[in-house]
């Protein structure tokens, strides 16, 4: 008899601290769903943002990537839970500035830039601390299961967040919708505050030196590991082109296809179906074809489905059905890639390097956002939105090439011991 490990009350579902971690992350992700939809829609609808301005909004969220290595070294010297709590509180306070300015009639695109930058900074700190904490909460052999269940939380929030958020934007405006995001971040902070776990900081001689020495030690470890380099390259490429695709894709859907915020929210929500199946399939797929092949397959699925947006045309109902289907399939592929690459990366990194390695990856990701946002805006101005979208889809496909480095695509399973991962 086959059981769905995501739904039966066994394994990590019986792990009290993991359940708290899961709940806190779910609340945080729910807030992010509101913010990711309502903030750019505020720029488009309330401020009539141009393609270049939308590209800058995307770019500002990635600029904190220049601080990523310092944040990672800082996190490795401290307990991760306070970092998560502080990041949630910071994001809640920051995003509340938008509705405040809107109601006072002083909202400007400049303020949106500032908030986008601050959100990127706090999100980077949260991401580094969160990913560094997980291997302390669960065993390395449980990482794929843990990441699958956490991705399931993301799927659930993706199902509810955009649909509710899009409806709220139509009903009460984008700025007012952001208040719900702020509330979710506050709830997340409370949940993380309740976690009780002993954080193992590990043994690291570089911790006795200055910040630069600590960063250098992390970079040296990364440079010696071809698996980590390959994963980082694939993720950076994916993020760069996908960030640009998302930035101008929203503009294309609203201005060219004339999709309303409510319908747009429902289309995005449909992707949660694919995310759920992707989270369910990741563990089985990695066992059946190998974790490396699962990563490559996920990337190619994302690239193929991105090419649907600039092609689809016709009545609005037909367009909505086609885009929803593409998002379902694409999100499934993205989740499979996300779970497998994250699990392989975490298993290949000793505990005392988790923060710095996470920061290196976060740096690539965060720098990919502004590069992708600005590149897509430039291409859209130089050619047109449709051509820029085609270029983005083709660029996403090239991310799979990185998986040939160190034979990642042939990797069968994750590393189950820190001793092996440190080699």
Buried (B, 14 or more C-beta within 10 A) or exposed (E): EEEEBBEEEEBBBEBEBBBBBBBBBBBBBBBBBBBBBBBBBBBBBBBEBBBBBBBBBBBBBBBBBEBBBBBBBBBBEEBBBEBBBBBBBBBBBBBBBBBBBBEEEEBEBEBBBBBBBBBBBBBBBBBBBBBBBBBBBBEBEBBBBBBBBBBBBBBBBBBEBBBBBBBBBBEEBBBBBBBBBBBBBBBBBEBBBEBEBEBEBBEBEBBEEEEEBBBBBBBEBBEEBEBBBBBBBBBBBBBBBBBBBBBBBBBBBBEBBEBBBBBBBBBBBBBBBBBBBBBBBBBEBBEEEBBBBBBBBBBBBBBBBBBBBBEBEEEEEEBBBBBBBBBBBBBBBBBBBBBBBBBBBBBBBBBBBBBBBBBBBBBBBBBBBBBBBBBBBBBBBEEBBBEBBBBBBEBBBBBBBBBBBBEBBEBEBBBBEBEEBBE
